[in-house]
């Protein structure tokens, strides 16, 4: 089993700012669990940009903004 992050990446690192990704892809990009993305939706930190079948789609820029907004103060330190 290959656990390399680059080998399992489902979206390219150069995806356009308007790219839409599924909940699973959004979670991978933000390095959180898919349940976290769903919780951010419930809490109003992020809104789906659309749907594909039963899956919500998100703008990558919105995912990263929600991830930054939900960090705890000690996680912001470099």
N, C-alpha and C positions, 0 to 999 in steps of 0.2 A: 504494500500500500504506500503510495507516494503522498506524504503530508506536506510537501512544499507548497507554500502559498501561491507562488507564481505558476505552478503546474496546474492548480485547480481553479485558477481565476476564471470567472465566467464572463466578465466584462473587461474590455481592454482598458489599460490605465490612461489612455488618451481619449476616452469617450467624450463626446461633445457635451457642453454644459446642459443642453436640453435633453440629454439622453434619458429615456425612461427605463427603469429597472423594476424587477419584481421584488417582493418582500424579501425573499431569500438572497437575492443579489444585493439589495440595499443593506441587509444585515452583514453580509460578507465585506462589503466596502467600508462600512462603519466599524467593523470588528466587534459586533454585538450579536446577540441571538435574535432570530426572527421574532420571537415573542417580545423582545424589546422594541422592535419597530412597530409591532401591533399596539404595544402599550403607549408609545409616543403618539400614535394616531388617536387613541382613546383620550389621552391627556391634552390633545390639541397642539402638540409640538410640531406635528407634520400632518399634511393633508395629502391624500392620494391625488395624483394628477390624472388618473384614468383607471380603466380596467381592461384586462385581457381575460375573457372568460370569467372565472371566479376570482382571479388574482388581482390585487391592487397593483398599480404601477406608480412609481415615484420618480421625481426629478432627482438626479444625483446631487445637485446643488442644495436642494431642500433637505436631503438626507444628511449631508455634511453640516448644514446649519443647525439641524435638530440635534445632531451629535454634539456640536460645540455648546449649544444652549443647555444641554442636560448634564454637562460635566460638573463634577463637584470641584470646589475651589482648590483642593490639594492636587487634583489631576491636571490643573492648568499650569502648574509650575514646571519649568523646563529643567 
